[in-house]
């Protein structure tokens, strides 16, 4: 199994559904931000979504936002070799074309501050003291 931590998974599914233990109103799970925070170079996505292997770096998290030339160069045709997005949430827009550890947050805070991208090897290696 790739990702199996019963408590963590259950908590994350509740959070994604908008229920659970969080007092903030109108919270939403931002997939693009999570991808940039925890898989900044896109290695995990490339491992499990081979259709996007030709896309370089963090752009793999938002293939629909790439130019047609970039998609063509990567061998991706939206709607044919990879599906069009079903939804694009408005809160994703500030993360599209952002690089891991990206530009300052609009309110002065920096982007993914406390999460250092350790690469896919960290999650699959036996040694966890990195």
FENRARA-V275098 format. One record per pair of residues at least 24 apart in sequence whose C-alpha atoms are under 7 Angstrom apart, sorted by the first residue. I is the first residue (numbers start at 0). J is the second residue. If there is no record, write none. Layout:
BEGIN
I&J ; I&J
END
This chain:
BEGIN
29&91 ; 31&60 ; 31&91 ; 31&94 ; 32&94 ; 34&60 ; 35&99 ; 36&99 ; 36&111 ; 36&114 ; 36&116 ; 37&114 ; 37&116 ; 38&116 ; 38&118 ; 39&99 ; 39&116 ; 42&119 ; 43&119 ; 50&80 ; 50&81 ; 51&75 ; 57&98 ; 58&96 ; 61&95
END
